[in-house]
Amino acid sequence: MEKLKSAISQTLILSISQSNPQNLHNTCSSLHEFFNHLPQFHQMIEDLAHTNTSLCLKNEESALEFKLKGNNCFSNGDNSNALRFYTQALRVAPRDEDVMGKNLVATLYVNRAAVLQKMGLFLESLRDCNRALAICRSYSKAWYRRSKANTSMQNYNDAVCDLKVSLCMEHSLSGKRQIEGEIKLILGQNNGEDFPPNVIKCKESDIHDHLQDIQLQCVETETKGRGMVSLTDIPQATLLHAEEPYAAIVSKNCRETHCHFCFNELSADIVPCSSCSMALYCSQLCQIHARGQDRQFHTKKHDIGFNLSSDLENYVASVTKAIDDGVNIKQHAEHKHECGVNWPIALPAEIVLAGRVIVKSIEQNKRFGESSAILNLELCHNYLQLDPEAKLELHISSIVLMKCLHHCYGSGIPVTGDTISQCVLLLSQIKVNSMAIVRMRSAGSADSVGPPSSAGNNTTSTVEQVRVGQAIYLAGSLYNHSCQPNIHTYFLSRTLYIRAIGFVTAGHPLELSYGPQVGQWSCNNRQSSLKEQYAFVCSCTGCSQINLSDLVINSFRCTNKNCSGVILDSSVADYEQQKINPFSCGLHLQVGMVQRDEVKKVASFLCEETGSTHRLKPGFCLSCGAFRDLEASNAVVKKAEICIGRLEGLLDSGEWHNATLSNALRSLDLLKSALHPYNKKVAEAEDYIAQAFCLIGELQRSRDHCQASIKILEKLYGDDNIVIGNEMVKLASIQLFLGEHTVEESRNRISLIFSRHYGSHVDDIFPHLQFLNRSV
């Protein structure tokens, strides 16, 4: 891309920088014509779009090499590497390739099933056996391996049936005797009881929550344009909205760890794409949804070649029934046009997402061009607000993407100034309308650790968000932003859910957070981020009213030991000054009634009608007027942050030095001497130190620092914010190991906060919380 950019003339770059949506097709046509005369441009498209140069093609030789490595590791008892090599072999194995009379993919699934059984992953092993048998029903070894998995899972009748089928296919006398012996052993251990078959079948997960009958309406407002309101009052924790994405893409950093369709974390029995080595899925069902049904595959599964009883014949049919038989694909097969080419690997995720939107538009409207439905998605864009460099990037990316799609669809996607310009606007729409699909990840889950007295055991259970995908939700994009949102968004698989955090009156705007919230970042940082990413200046209550969090989050403490007032630096003071009405008599402040008393404690001058003499002044206390040398104080803070940063680095690396903790404790005292008690840097330092004490087994001190961190965060976020719930999980896990009765109070608080944000989906999103709830 950089080589293409450097070749463009300054005249054309200037024209692109001055372009607008009305003349965009002209600049797109000019740049496309320029690129058409560049040999390096055509070579780039050749490398990106042609399957004969693909980096993700299937390759029998590579598959056999990985298989051999897996066999060697398995023989040496190295199950972890055996699993890895067999999975790598599955990724590159051609799907219809036979080796020594057996389908290579089926053999690899059976081999991996054997490893999974050695690792105690019996359900995963069973699924791999099913996959092998879906390819070749007459695979005796697969039936035998399946019986082992079923026996371990106590599915004894299925295990016997598996062995009986394997017995019919076994040629050697010794093999038959072994199988007959195992059948007798299973029947003898279970007194000949005949359990009903328990064939594992894939199915979509059930949803245990239901949308309420809430009437929502899209309205226009002067300040924010389109937005959503409810025509009726909404009770707290009400589920308002559920929606599947118009188009979605897995994040590049999660390609090896999460399913490329449902975005759930991959288990050990990964299912690679049947036609390329790039896409990975958690199940065949997700693979089919992503790529579509393929009737050319599994051609041998109906040829058993053995005489079976009617009962066994029915059993075999139930096990080997193709998963794609009768599958209702509700969504368009989004990976199919990307399968086996390089551009989805090389281009940024939002470009690939734009390609999926375009292809879906083609399939829905059977055309692409002047009548394209892309601009009819009714999504806003920010093209006019983009800087010249960003406009140029969109032009280049759009031309490259359209050329790549043209190779797949031919005349169905003409590459013209009009279609390229629509792609440019689509990319700017994605920039401001796409949503990050996140998963909650727990580290150091409390149910996986040893006794709390053992040094080095992490007894805290921490919760963090992981961005696993990016998607366009057409209705979800209608909800406006607030730094103090009244609705909460979360995801189960690809589905977006929106729930009311508190009681919302009829007609009140329903607003979610596009990113940083009050308590997370200061007002000036929130404003800068939102303007850069979404091209608007936020005017929500969190940004237009004085609030405690914005005053204290990065503030210094008063030099007067008896004063709890805040001292602001110039950057914060400038933003807070804008919240004061300079045209009224005195300081007419908009301070939220809920926080007025809290604000008065730290900035009493702001709550007094005393004229303009006590406006926000950097370096001066807002409660008593005392002065602090901000330059010297910042030097103290910077020095302390270096030591705290070293502790954070050791926590991430797993290494440990006691001197680092001692230095961090002294640095915490330095921070407390300079920063306001509610400053977020103090809360973060308390949290790191709590984790450190937990690692060395000093749980009482860990608990104390964890509680200190939570008390600060409560001032920044409020008592029932989801952030407090996440931190309470840490505290509760420590209290549990200490055997403290206060853990019950913590668990109740966690339950209230999480239920308010996730309803009955809590257990689906935070399965590790079940450990805290089970422990009494």
CORSULMO-V772968 format. One record per backbone hydrogen bond with DSSP energy under -1.0 kcal/mol. CO is the residue of the C=O (numbers start at 1). NH is the residue of the N-H. E is the energy in kcal/mol with one decimal. If there is no record, write none. Layout:
co->CO nh->NH e->E
co->CO nh->NH e->E
This chain:
co->1 nh->5 e->-2.5
co->2 nh->6 e->-2.4
co->5 nh->8 e->-1.1
co->9 nh->13 e->-2.2
co->10 nh->14 e->-2.5
co->11 nh->15 e->-1.9
co->12 nh->16 e->-2.3
co->13 nh->17 e->-2.3
co->14 nh->18 e->-1.3
co->16 nh->19 e->-1.4
co->23 nh->26 e->-1.0
co->23 nh->27 e->-1.2
co->24 nh->28 e->-2.4
co->25 nh->29 e->-2.1
co->26 nh->30 e->-2.3
co->27 nh->31 e->-2.3
co->28 nh->32 e->-2.3
co->29 nh->33 e->-2.5
co->30 nh->34 e->-2.1
co->31 nh->35 e->-2.6
co->32 nh->36 e->-1.9
co->34 nh->37 e->-1.3
co->35 nh->38 e->-2.2
co->38 nh->42 e->-1.5
co->39 nh->43 e->-2.1
co->40 nh->44 e->-1.9
co->41 nh->45 e->-2.2
co->42 nh->46 e->-2.1
co->43 nh->47 e->-2.3
co->44 nh->48 e->-2.1
co->45 nh->49 e->-2.9
co->46 nh->50 e->-1.4
co->48 nh->342 e->-1.3
co->48 nh->343 e->-1.8
co->50 nh->53 e->-1.3
co->51 nh->54 e->-1.5
co->56 nh->277 e->-2.2
co->59 nh->63 e->-2.2
co->60 nh->64 e->-2.5
co->61 nh->65 e->-1.8
co->62 nh->66 e->-2.4
co->63 nh->67 e->-2.4
co->64 nh->68 e->-2.3
co->65 nh->69 e->-2.0
co->66 nh->70 e->-2.4
co->67 nh->71 e->-2.5
co->68 nh->72 e->-2.3
co->69 nh->73 e->-2.3
co->70 nh->74 e->-2.5
co->71 nh->75 e->-2.3
co->72 nh->76 e->-1.5
co->73 nh->78 e->-2.7
co->74 nh->77 e->-1.2
co->77 nh->79 e->-1.6
co->78 nh->82 e->-2.1
co->79 nh->83 e->-2.7
co->80 nh->84 e->-1.8
co->81 nh->85 e->-2.7
co->82 nh->86 e->-2.5
co->83 nh->87 e->-2.1
co->84 nh->88 e->-2.2
co->85 nh->89 e->-2.5
co->86 nh->90 e->-2.2
co->87 nh->91 e->-1.7
co->88 nh->92 e->-1.2
co->89 nh->93 e->-1.4
co->92 nh->59 e->-3.1
co->94 nh->97 e->-1.2
co->97 nh->104 e->-3.3
co->99 nh->102 e->-1.5
co->102 nh->99 e->-3.2
co->103 nh->107 e->-2.4
co->104 nh->108 e->-2.3
co->105 nh->109 e->-2.1
co->106 nh->110 e->-2.1
co->107 nh->111 e->-2.6
co->108 nh->112 e->-2.6
co->109 nh->113 e->-2.2
co->110 nh->114 e->-1.7
co->111 nh->115 e->-1.6
co->112 nh->116 e->-2.7
co->113 nh->117 e->-1.9
co->114 nh->118 e->-1.8
co->115 nh->119 e->-1.6
co->116 nh->121 e->-2.9
co->117 nh->120 e->-1.4
co->120 nh->122 e->-1.2
co->121 nh->125 e->-1.9
co->122 nh->126 e->-2.5
co->123 nh->127 e->-2.2
co->124 nh->128 e->-2.0
co->125 nh->129 e->-2.1
co->126 nh->130 e->-2.2
co->127 nh->131 e->-2.0
co->128 nh->132 e->-2.1
co->129 nh->133 e->-2.4
co->130 nh->134 e->-1.8
co->132 nh->136 e->-2.2
co->136 nh->139 e->-1.2
co->138 nh->140 e->-1.2
co->139 nh->143 e->-1.7
co->140 nh->144 e->-2.3
co->141 nh->145 e->-2.8
co->142 nh->146 e->-2.1
co->143 nh->147 e->-1.8
co->144 nh->148 e->-1.4
co->145 nh->149 e->-1.7
co->146 nh->150 e->-2.5
co->147 nh->151 e->-2.5
co->148 nh->152 e->-2.0
co->149 nh->153 e->-1.5
co->150 nh->155 e->-3.1
co->151 nh->154 e->-1.5
co->154 nh->156 e->-1.3
co->155 nh->159 e->-2.2
co->156 nh->160 e->-2.4
co->157 nh->161 e->-2.3
co->158 nh->162 e->-2.8
co->159 nh->163 e->-2.2
co->160 nh->164 e->-2.5
co->161 nh->165 e->-2.2
co->162 nh->166 e->-2.5
co->163 nh->167 e->-2.7
co->164 nh->168 e->-1.7
co->166 nh->170 e->-1.0
co->172 nh->176 e->-2.0
co->173 nh->177 e->-2.3
co->174 nh->178 e->-2.2
co->175 nh->179 e->-2.2
co->176 nh->180 e->-2.7
co->177 nh->181 e->-2.3
co->178 nh->182 e->-1.9
co->179 nh->183 e->-2.2
co->180 nh->184 e->-2.2
co->181 nh->185 e->-2.1
co->182 nh->186 e->-2.3
co->183 nh->187 e->-2.5
co->184 nh->188 e->-2.7
co->185 nh->189 e->-2.3
co->186 nh->190 e->-1.2
co->187 nh->192 e->-3.1
co->188 nh->191 e->-1.2
co->190 nh->193 e->-2.4
co->212 nh->214 e->-2.2
co->215 nh->231 e->-3.0
co->217 nh->229 e->-2.4
co->219 nh->227 e->-2.2
co->221 nh->225 e->-1.8
co->225 nh->221 e->-2.1
co->227 nh->219 e->-3.1
co->228 nh->510 e->-3.1
co->229 nh->217 e->-2.8
co->230 nh->507 e->-3.1
co->234 nh->504 e->-2.4
co->235 nh->238 e->-1.4
co->238 nh->500 e->-2.5
co->239 nh->212 e->-1.6
co->241 nh->498 e->-2.3
co->243 nh->496 e->-2.9
co->247 nh->472 e->-2.6
co->249 nh->470 e->-2.5
co->251 nh->254 e->-1.5
co->252 nh->255 e->-1.2
co->254 nh->258 e->-2.3
co->257 nh->266 e->-2.9
co->259 nh->263 e->-1.0
co->264 nh->259 e->-3.3
co->268 nh->270 e->-1.3
co->271 nh->281 e->-2.1
co->279 nh->273 e->-2.2
co->280 nh->260 e->-2.9
co->281 nh->271 e->-2.9
co->283 nh->287 e->-1.7
co->284 nh->288 e->-2.5
co->285 nh->289 e->-2.3
co->286 nh->290 e->-2.1
co->287 nh->291 e->-2.3
co->288 nh->292 e->-2.9
co->290 nh->335 e->-3.1
co->294 nh->297 e->-1.0
co->300 nh->303 e->-1.4
co->302 nh->304 e->-1.1
co->309 nh->313 e->-2.9
co->310 nh->314 e->-2.3
co->311 nh->315 e->-2.0
co->312 nh->316 e->-3.0
co->313 nh->317 e->-2.1
co->314 nh->318 e->-2.1
co->315 nh->319 e->-1.8
co->316 nh->320 e->-2.8
co->322 nh->325 e->-1.6
co->324 nh->327 e->-1.2
co->332 nh->334 e->-1.4
co->335 nh->338 e->-1.3
co->338 nh->341 e->-1.5
co->342 nh->345 e->-1.3
co->342 nh->346 e->-2.1
co->343 nh->347 e->-2.6
co->348 nh->352 e->-1.9
co->349 nh->353 e->-2.6
co->350 nh->354 e->-1.8
co->351 nh->355 e->-1.9
co->352 nh->356 e->-1.8
co->353 nh->357 e->-2.0
co->354 nh->358 e->-2.4
co->355 nh->359 e->-2.4
co->356 nh->360 e->-2.2
co->357 nh->361 e->-2.2
co->358 nh->362 e->-2.1
co->359 nh->363 e->-2.4
co->360 nh->364 e->-2.0
co->361 nh->365 e->-2.3
co->362 nh->366 e->-3.1
co->369 nh->372 e->-1.7
co->374 nh->377 e->-1.6
co->383 nh->386 e->-1.4
co->387 nh->391 e->-2.1
co->388 nh->392 e->-2.1
co->389 nh->393 e->-2.2
co->390 nh->394 e->-2.2
co->391 nh->395 e->-2.0
co->392 nh->396 e->-2.4
co->393 nh->397 e->-2.8
co->394 nh->398 e->-2.3
co->395 nh->399 e->-2.0
co->396 nh->400 e->-2.4
co->397 nh->401 e->-2.6
co->398 nh->402 e->-2.6
co->399 nh->403 e->-2.1
co->400 nh->404 e->-2.1
co->401 nh->405 e->-2.6
co->402 nh->406 e->-2.1
co->403 nh->407 e->-1.3
co->405 nh->409 e->-2.7
co->406 nh->410 e->-2.6
co->409 nh->412 e->-2.1
co->410 nh->413 e->-1.9
co->416 nh->420 e->-2.6
co->417 nh->421 e->-1.9
co->418 nh->422 e->-1.9
co->419 nh->423 e->-1.7
co->420 nh->424 e->-2.2
co->421 nh->425 e->-2.2
co->422 nh->426 e->-2.2
co->423 nh->427 e->-2.4
co->424 nh->428 e->-1.8
co->425 nh->429 e->-1.9
co->426 nh->430 e->-2.7
co->427 nh->431 e->-1.8
co->428 nh->432 e->-1.0
co->429 nh->433 e->-1.7
co->430 nh->434 e->-2.1
co->435 nh->471 e->-2.3
co->437 nh->468 e->-2.4
co->437 nh->469 e->-1.5
co->439 nh->466 e->-2.7
co->441 nh->464 e->-2.3
co->443 nh->462 e->-2.5
co->445 nh->448 e->-1.9
co->451 nh->454 e->-1.8
co->454 nh->457 e->-1.6
co->462 nh->443 e->-2.0
co->464 nh->441 e->-3.3
co->466 nh->439 e->-2.3
co->468 nh->251 e->-2.4
co->469 nh->437 e->-2.3
co->470 nh->249 e->-2.4
co->471 nh->435 e->-3.1
co->472 nh->246 e->-3.2
co->473 nh->477 e->-1.7
co->475 nh->478 e->-1.7
co->476 nh->479 e->-1.1
co->480 nh->512 e->-2.4
co->483 nh->518 e->-2.6
co->486 nh->501 e->-2.3
co->488 nh->499 e->-2.5
co->490 nh->497 e->-2.8
co->492 nh->495 e->-2.1
co->495 nh->492 e->-1.8
co->496 nh->243 e->-1.9
co->497 nh->490 e->-2.0
co->498 nh->240 e->-2.7
co->498 nh->241 e->-1.5
co->499 nh->488 e->-3.2
co->500 nh->237 e->-2.0
co->504 nh->234 e->-3.3
co->505 nh->508 e->-1.9
co->511 nh->486 e->-1.7
co->511 nh->487 e->-1.5
co->512 nh->482 e->-1.7
co->517 nh->520 e->-2.0
co->517 nh->521 e->-1.6
co->522 nh->526 e->-2.5
co->523 nh->527 e->-2.7
co->524 nh->528 e->-2.0
co->525 nh->529 e->-2.3
co->526 nh->530 e->-2.6
co->527 nh->531 e->-2.2
co->528 nh->532 e->-2.2
co->529 nh->533 e->-2.5
co->530 nh->534 e->-2.5
co->531 nh->535 e->-1.1
co->540 nh->543 e->-1.1
co->540 nh->544 e->-1.9
co->541 nh->545 e->-1.8
co->547 nh->551 e->-1.3
co->548 nh->552 e->-2.0
co->549 nh->553 e->-2.6
co->552 nh->555 e->-1.3
co->553 nh->680 e->-2.1
co->555 nh->676 e->-1.9
co->556 nh->567 e->-1.9
co->560 nh->563 e->-2.2
co->566 nh->622 e->-2.2
co->567 nh->556 e->-3.0
co->568 nh->619 e->-2.0
co->569 nh->573 e->-2.4
co->570 nh->574 e->-2.3
co->571 nh->575 e->-1.2
co->572 nh->576 e->-2.4
co->573 nh->577 e->-2.2
co->576 nh->579 e->-1.1
co->577 nh->580 e->-1.7
co->586 nh->588 e->-1.0
co->587 nh->589 e->-1.2
co->588 nh->581 e->-1.2
co->590 nh->546 e->-2.1
co->595 nh->599 e->-3.0
co->596 nh->600 e->-2.3
co->597 nh->601 e->-1.4
co->598 nh->602 e->-1.1
co->599 nh->603 e->-2.4
co->602 nh->566 e->-2.4
co->603 nh->606 e->-1.2
co->604 nh->607 e->-1.1
co->605 nh->608 e->-1.4
co->608 nh->610 e->-1.8
co->612 nh->615 e->-1.2
co->617 nh->620 e->-1.9
co->619 nh->628 e->-2.3
co->622 nh->605 e->-2.6
co->626 nh->621 e->-2.9
co->628 nh->630 e->-1.1
co->629 nh->633 e->-2.1
co->630 nh->634 e->-2.6
co->631 nh->635 e->-1.5
co->632 nh->636 e->-1.7
co->633 nh->637 e->-2.4
co->634 nh->638 e->-2.6
co->635 nh->639 e->-2.0
co->636 nh->640 e->-2.1
co->637 nh->641 e->-2.6
co->638 nh->642 e->-1.4
co->639 nh->643 e->-1.1
co->640 nh->644 e->-2.1
co->641 nh->645 e->-2.6
co->642 nh->646 e->-1.6
co->643 nh->647 e->-1.8
co->644 nh->648 e->-2.3
co->645 nh->649 e->-2.3
co->646 nh->650 e->-2.0
co->647 nh->651 e->-2.2
co->648 nh->652 e->-1.8
co->649 nh->653 e->-1.9
co->650 nh->654 e->-2.0
co->658 nh->662 e->-2.0
co->659 nh->663 e->-2.5
co->660 nh->664 e->-1.9
co->661 nh->665 e->-2.2
co->662 nh->666 e->-1.8
co->663 nh->667 e->-2.2
co->664 nh->668 e->-2.3
co->665 nh->669 e->-1.6
co->666 nh->670 e->-1.7
co->667 nh->671 e->-2.6
co->668 nh->672 e->-2.5
co->669 nh->673 e->-1.5
co->670 nh->674 e->-1.2
co->671 nh->675 e->-3.5
co->674 nh->557 e->-1.9
co->676 nh->679 e->-2.5
co->679 nh->683 e->-1.3
co->680 nh->684 e->-2.5
co->681 nh->685 e->-2.1
co->682 nh->686 e->-2.5
co->683 nh->687 e->-1.9
co->684 nh->688 e->-2.3
co->685 nh->689 e->-2.2
co->686 nh->690 e->-2.1
co->687 nh->691 e->-2.2
co->688 nh->692 e->-2.1
co->689 nh->693 e->-2.5
co->690 nh->694 e->-1.9
co->691 nh->695 e->-1.9
co->692 nh->696 e->-1.4
co->693 nh->698 e->-2.2
co->694 nh->697 e->-1.2
co->695 nh->456 e->-3.8
co->697 nh->699 e->-1.5
co->698 nh->702 e->-1.9
co->699 nh->703 e->-2.9
co->700 nh->704 e->-2.1
co->701 nh->705 e->-2.1
co->702 nh->706 e->-2.2
co->703 nh->707 e->-2.6
co->704 nh->708 e->-1.9
co->705 nh->709 e->-2.1
co->706 nh->710 e->-2.1
co->707 nh->711 e->-2.2
co->708 nh->712 e->-1.3
co->709 nh->713 e->-2.2
co->710 nh->714 e->-2.3
co->712 nh->716 e->-1.4
co->713 nh->717 e->-3.0
co->714 nh->718 e->-1.6
co->721 nh->725 e->-1.4
co->722 nh->726 e->-2.2
co->723 nh->727 e->-2.0
co->724 nh->728 e->-2.4
co->725 nh->729 e->-1.2
co->727 nh->731 e->-1.8
co->728 nh->732 e->-3.0
co->729 nh->733 e->-1.9
co->730 nh->734 e->-1.7
co->731 nh->735 e->-2.8
co->732 nh->736 e->-2.3
co->733 nh->737 e->-1.6
co->734 nh->738 e->-1.9
co->735 nh->740 e->-2.2
co->740 nh->743 e->-1.5
co->741 nh->744 e->-1.5
co->742 nh->746 e->-1.9
co->743 nh->747 e->-2.7
co->744 nh->748 e->-2.1
co->745 nh->749 e->-1.9
co->746 nh->750 e->-2.5
co->747 nh->751 e->-2.5
co->748 nh->752 e->-2.1
co->749 nh->753 e->-2.4
co->750 nh->754 e->-2.9
co->751 nh->755 e->-2.3
co->752 nh->756 e->-1.6
co->753 nh->757 e->-1.2
co->754 nh->758 e->-2.9
co->755 nh->759 e->-2.1
co->758 nh->761 e->-2.1
co->759 nh->762 e->-1.1
co->761 nh->765 e->-1.9
co->762 nh->766 e->-3.2
co->766 nh->769 e->-1.8
co->767 nh->770 e->-1.4
co->768 nh->771 e->-1.2
co->769 nh->773 e->-2.1
co->770 nh->774 e->-2.0
co->771 nh->775 e->-1.6
